[in-house]
Structure formats: C-alpha cells, structure tokens
Amino acid sequence: MAVWVHYEYLDDGHPHTATQRIRLDLPHFKCERLAHLTNHIFVKGYLPCKARSLVSWKGVCGKHIEEGVKVEDVLSWGEGVCESNPLRLVIGEPLRGPYMLPMSLAGTNEDVQTCKGFCDISVRFELLGY
C-alpha cells in the first residue's frame, strides 16, 4: 500500500513542485492519520524541519484536509491513490497563524511537532530560501 504525495512549494506566486510515492506498509511505520504521514515526511528529511509550521494538506480539488483525518478515509475518497490523483502537501501557506498551537492526536503517542534529521532521497525537493 502506498500514497502519492504532490509537494507544492509556493514561492512568490511561482510554485515549485515534485511528486513522490510513499509506502505505507513499511515495518515500524504507523500511519493511521495524515499527521503521521506529515511526521514521516519530516523525520525522513524529505522536507526540512523548519518548514513544519508552513505545511497543509489539500485534496486534488484544492479543499483543505485536516491532519487528524484517517489516511484510509483519504484514500477511500480517491485522494493519493495514483500519480495522476496525488494528495497535495502545500508548503508556504501558514494556516494556523504566528501563534501556532501544538496539535495533539488523542489516543496516540505521536508528537506532531517533532521532526529529526535530514537525509538524501531519490526525489530531491529543495525549498528555496529555507
């Protein structure tokens, strides 16, 4: 099982984009909610940690999708199931304002604000200015 993610970095009206397939069936990777997928992206170094407060999920149609939504629900809507219909991760659009409150996932052990390290990936996505 996998999800297709389309990264959109908004830079002065000129979006920079890349698309990546992320496997969800890896050992030691719990991915019940979009917040888990977001954490995975930052922990693996696909995006730099300092961009964490600037990301938000959107569907193909542009509708905002909350991080607390179950990944299986998003996939059942047809979002992220193939390269031509990827789930969109928009970078550079702060939705929570300058006084961002920490998010919590009741019933999980995930700290949504935590991300560690950087690593090289086959799909290279550079955030200009970050």
N, C-alpha and C positions, 0 to 999 in steps of 0.2 A: 504494500500500500504506500502511496506517495501523494504529495500535494505539490502543485505547481504554484510558484510564487513569482510575481512580477514586481520587481523593485522599481519605484519611481522616485527619483531624487529631483525635487523642484529647486531649480537654480535660476533666479531672476526670470522666470517665465519660460525657460528653456529646459524641459525635462530631460534628464539622463536616465536611461532605463536598462534593465537586464532581467532575464528570466531564468529561474533555477528550479529544478525538481528536487524536492527534499523527501527522503524516505522517512516514513512514519513507523516502520516495523523494525527499527534497529533495537538491539538489546540495550537496556539501561536508558531508554528514551521514552519517558512518559509524555504523551501528547494528547491529553483529553480536551484541552481548551486552547483557543488561539493564543492566550498569554504564554502557554507552554511552548508553542511554536515560536513566538517572539523571543522568549528567553533562549531557546535553542539557537536561533539565528545570531544572537549577540554572544552567547557563550562560545560558539564555534568560530567567531571572528568574521562572520560574513559581512557584518557592519560594525563600525567602531562603537564602543560603549557610550561615548559621549553623545551619540545621536538618539539614545533611548527615549528621551522625552519628546523627540520630534517625529515619532512614527505613529501611523494609524493604519488600520486595515480598511479596505474598501472592496466591494464586490465589483464585478465586471461593469455593471451599470453605473458605478460611482457612489452607491449607497454606503454610508459608514457602517462598519461591523464592529461591535464591542469585543474586547479581548476576552471577556468572560464566556463568550459563546462556545459551545462544544464544536470541535473540529468535525465530528461525524455529521452534525447538523449542517455545517457549511458545505461539506462535500455532498450531502443529500440535496442541497439547493443547486448543485451543478457547478459551484464555485471551486476552482483549483483542481478540477479533475483531469484536465488536459492542458497542453501547452497553449492551445488556442482560447482557453477559458480560464486563465490563471486568477488566483486570489491576488489582489493588489496590496502591496505594502508601500504606503506613501511616506517619504522621508522629507521633512522640511515643512510640515504643516502642524504646528503645535495645537492640539485640540483642548488641552487642559489648562492653558494659560501659564503665566510665570510662577504662580504659586501652586504647582502641581502637588496634589495629594497622593501619598503612596496608595497603590492599588492592592487589594487583597483578594485572594481566592479562598473563600470559606471552605473548609474541609480538605484543603491541600497543604502540602508542605513547601509550596513554591513561594519564593520571594520575587515578585515580578520586577523589582527594581535592581536585581542582582545580575551582573554580567562580568565575565572574566576573560582576559586574554585575547589575543589575536592569532590567526593562523592563515596561511595561504590556502586558497581554494581554487578549484578549476574554473569556476565562474568568477572572474575578478570584477568587483564593483567598487569603484573609487568614489568616495564622497568628496567632491571638490570643496575646499575650504574647511574641512574637518580633519 
